[in-house]
Amino acid sequence: MRVTEGGLELEVPGEQTEGVEESVFYNPRQELNRDLTIATLRAFREREPRAGSYLDAMTASGIRGVRAAADGWDVTCTDVSDDAVALARANLERNGLEATVERRNANAVMHERPFDVIDLDPYGTPMPFADAAFAKCRDLVCVTATDTAPLCGAHFQSGVRSYSAVPRNTDYHTEMGVRILLSALARSAARFDVGATPLLTHATSHYVRTYLELDRKATAADAAIDELGHLYHCEDCLYREADPGLVADPLERCPHCDGERVLTAGPIWLGPIRDREFVADVRAEIPDEFGTADAARELCDELVTELDRPTHYDQHKLCKNWGLPANAMDDFLADLRAAGFEAARAHYGGTTFKTDATVGEIYAATEANLE
Ligand SMILES: C[S@@+](CC[C@H](N)C(=O)[O-])C[C@H]1O[C@@H](n2cnc3c(N)ncnc32)[C@H](O)[C@@H]1O
């Protein structure tokens, strides 16, 4: 069947059903991811005009490579599947575009030669490809991870195995997943004396996507490692505390409720998950013609205003704990700001927000208007 994306027409196999999570060669639910990728590549080329080569390392239908080639990138597409390679070639030809398409293991290709930009879009965890991507890439590594249950600690052992970290299943599970992923990627890059800094990261539906700018210097790798730390989380009262540094000093009791059920997660990335100016630049590169233009712009807006804090709250869950009805999010956040706290929506969903207030302070600042 034919699909149109980014103004280009592609042939993809089989029935593409709306709502399919993991179609084999083309997942319509990843269109936002791909639209943002193209806008990010445009913004990045403004920032680093030398960047010209792009590796679509797991190309499947060739959609990312086709879209990047249409934007003037010098594209290489790799895939281990014969069917994928044939399809990617046909889709490039259909659009009158040229790219190198190889039936190769992306890990081998990434170790063999450098690219300015590498895009990793595997099924599940990207970690089996991370080392090879950082070994030689010059400027930007783009990564999708769809294994959100291991990342957020819901599948604990799998998360430990994939990410060499302790993920904990908390109320802010999406945030946990984002920061476990960024930690593992920063540590992978550091093995090659490369600093990896997130320019843009978002968690949307069933995946996390991040764009890491590289600085191939040992000091930059050290600076990235300095952004790692641990998180202590009380399962009883939702108290949470970030602890910078590689050595954890776990809390035996919760300083807020004195409970003993305090979890330790980490090492997680405690630094910013995006560069606000860059996200604004990406937003400016989203044309109306993109199928997800409105959603992509809204996401960028939320990422710009989101606070640089490593955890978030969910207003509905807090209100449920307190046995009080939730009010409008804007009013709730306004009450927090009126009480002198920082408060802003998180990009993860309708009732998620970040604040520097503790749970007790949130309650004191908002409960009058929750009655
Ligand atoms: C999730 S799909 C890629 C989707 C595509 N990038 C898109 O945006 O529609 C993952 C692809 O990775 C390929 N793959 C798996 N292991 C690989 C490897 N070691 N090297 C290259 N490709 C691989 C699979 O054959 C599959 O086509």
The ligand as an ORCA input file, in Angstrom:
! r2SCAN-3c Opt
* xyz 0 1
  C      11.791     -0.334     14.009
  S      12.360     -0.859     12.436
  C      12.928      0.631     11.726
  C      11.805      1.573     11.378
  C      12.202      2.730     10.478
  N      13.411      3.380     10.894
  C      11.051      3.728     10.409
  O      11.220      4.898     10.796
  O       9.955      3.344      9.940
  C      13.840     -1.707     12.846
  C      14.636     -2.230     11.653
  O      15.937     -2.560     12.133
  C      16.439     -3.619     11.356
  N      17.594     -4.188     12.070
  C      17.606     -5.036     13.122
  N      18.876     -5.303     13.504
  C      19.692     -4.593     12.671
  C      21.119     -4.458     12.560
  N      21.937     -5.083     13.396
  N      21.600     -3.634     11.606
  C      20.758     -2.982     10.755
  N      19.409     -3.103     10.804
  C      18.880     -3.889     11.758
  C      15.228     -4.523     11.185
  O      15.397     -5.385     10.077
  C      14.106     -3.494     10.985
  O      13.873     -3.251      9.622
*
